[in-house]
Amino acid sequence: IDAAACERAGVHVLTLRRRANIATAEHAFALILALARRITDTANLISVTQLRGAGYSPTHFDRNQTPNGNWARINRLRTLYHQQLGIMGLGEIGREVARRAAAFGMRVVYWQRHQLHIDEEHRQQVNYCSFDELLASSDCISLHLPGGEETRGIIGRRELGIIKPGALLINVSQPQLIDRAALIQALAAGRLSGFGLGTFYDEPGQAHDPLLGFRNVIITPHLAGSPRFNALRDFEEMLINIAQVLTA
């Protein structure tokens, strides 16, 4: 929108920060945190018997020497601080994710078809990089691209081979952005530390799906943009904003 032209013509431009976008960004970040801290993998495992049954080797330490942190011996934990988040598609949802990543002290890079103006990059606290560079250098990758033939399988065998070993891969966009067979191969090979998916390839999914066999995979049943009253609150805010302009 040419804001200057609208102002000259006396046309008011009102914007709305959509709650569904905010909810989706929160969901993406919830998946990042859950995978980084292995929340779902370790939740409610509090006894030695439970931990050993889950394949861990808990060990007690001398409390005079150590605070006994992580006595359960959970490996592959990570802290997001100073990690790099690569965002593919810096639209409304991608920008909401970038804001949250900045609050966690993460470095944020992005890729999309068109680079933002440098002033906008500074406002969003992001840096542009090439597609392959984002894959190879990011500790966590979050996909926020539209669906369609142009983006179908944009993450395939080649791309999963480029991804930084041990990276987290998050997709709260369209499942078809990632080639499913190549993803299963990458997970089986230990290429990824974790994978989070906001919805499934076919809905509803199947309880015996191979992706569910990986402990470092979290798939949710299409919850990201919910709850539904987000749209009602957006509509209410829009009407109030219009009323304020009309009565000014």
Disulfide bonds with the S-S distance in Angstrom:
none
